[in-house]
Amino acid sequence: MGIILLLLLASICLAGLFLWAFLWALKSGQYDDVEGPAVRILFDDTTPSSTSEEDTESNNCTSKN
């Protein structure tokens, strides 16, 4: 009977720890922006990187020779 009480107490403490961690994450703003990362991939970059332009030019020059 003593082990049941010990396990019950341990499980209640563990559940309280998880509840505290969830509430802390909720207050710190962890779940504020739910749709932002999912939609971000749909938008194109407005400025192309300079390294991709240089790679394209070098590939065009080598294919002509």
C-alpha positions as CSV (number, residue, x, y, z in Angstrom):
1,M,0.0,0.0,0.0
2,G,2.9,2.3,0.7
3,I,4.3,2.0,-2.8
4,I,0.9,3.1,-4.3
5,L,0.9,6.2,-2.2
6,L,4.5,6.9,-3.3
7,L,3.7,6.4,-6.9
8,L,0.6,8.6,-6.6
9,L,2.6,11.4,-5.0
10,A,5.3,11.1,-7.6
11,S,2.8,11.2,-10.5
12,I,1.0,14.3,-9.0
13,C,4.4,16.1,-8.7
14,L,5.3,15.2,-12.2
15,A,2.0,16.4,-13.6
16,G,2.4,19.6,-11.6
17,L,5.9,20.1,-13.1
18,F,4.5,19.7,-16.7
19,L,1.7,22.1,-15.9
20,W,4.1,24.7,-14.6
21,A,6.3,24.2,-17.8
22,F,3.3,24.6,-20.0
23,L,2.1,27.8,-18.3
24,W,5.6,29.2,-18.4
25,A,5.8,28.6,-22.1
26,L,2.4,30.1,-22.6
27,K,3.4,33.3,-20.7
28,S,6.7,33.6,-22.5
29,G,5.0,33.8,-25.9
30,Q,6.0,30.4,-27.2
31,Y,2.6,29.9,-28.9
32,D,1.9,33.4,-30.2
33,D,2.5,33.0,-33.9
34,V,1.0,29.8,-35.1
35,E,0.5,30.6,-38.8
36,G,3.6,32.6,-39.5
37,P,6.1,29.8,-40.1
38,A,3.6,27.7,-42.1
39,V,2.9,30.6,-44.5
40,R,6.4,32.0,-44.7
41,I,7.5,29.3,-47.3
42,L,4.9,30.5,-49.8
43,F,6.5,34.0,-50.2
44,D,9.3,34.5,-52.7
45,D,12.5,36.3,-51.7
46,T,12.5,39.9,-53.0
47,T,16.2,40.2,-53.5
48,P,18.2,37.3,-55.1
49,S,21.5,36.5,-53.5
50,S,24.7,37.6,-55.2
51,T,26.3,34.1,-55.0
52,S,23.6,32.5,-57.1
53,E,24.0,35.1,-59.8
54,E,27.8,34.5,-59.9
55,D,27.2,30.7,-60.1
56,T,24.7,31.2,-63.0
57,E,27.2,33.4,-64.9
58,S,30.1,31.0,-64.4
59,N,27.9,28.1,-65.6
60,N,26.8,30.0,-68.7
61,C,30.4,30.8,-69.6
62,T,31.6,27.3,-69.3
63,S,28.8,25.8,-71.3
64,K,29.5,28.2,-74.2
65,N,33.2,27.1,-74.5
